Amino acid sequence: MISPRDPVPSNNPINHATGRPMSDRQVHHLQQIEEAGSLLYDVMHDAEGSARPGDHQDHVYGSRRMSIAATHLEIALMMARKAALEAK
């Protein structure tokens, strides 16, 4: 485990849950998950005709079903991120 006194690696992001540096593979998969999630959110907005959020705003949908889908997508992305960080 890394302590506060250890030197910080220059190019490797840190997994905040474990305090360990992430591998290049983990970083790559996290980026892919974020890109796929963002694309799906955009497609959902297009399908419904709702506006995309601005900076630092949540996705807001007009229909109940699309809101439920967005909630499930948020959970799926969270679980996918955790799974990607567990893989070495």
PyMOL commands that set and color helices and strands:
alter all, ss='L'
color gray80, all
select helices_A, chain A and resi 24-48+64-86
alter helices_A, ss='H'
color red, helices_A
select strands_A, chain A and resi 14-15+20-21
alter strands_A, ss='S'
color yellow, strands_A
deselect
rebuild
show_as cartoon
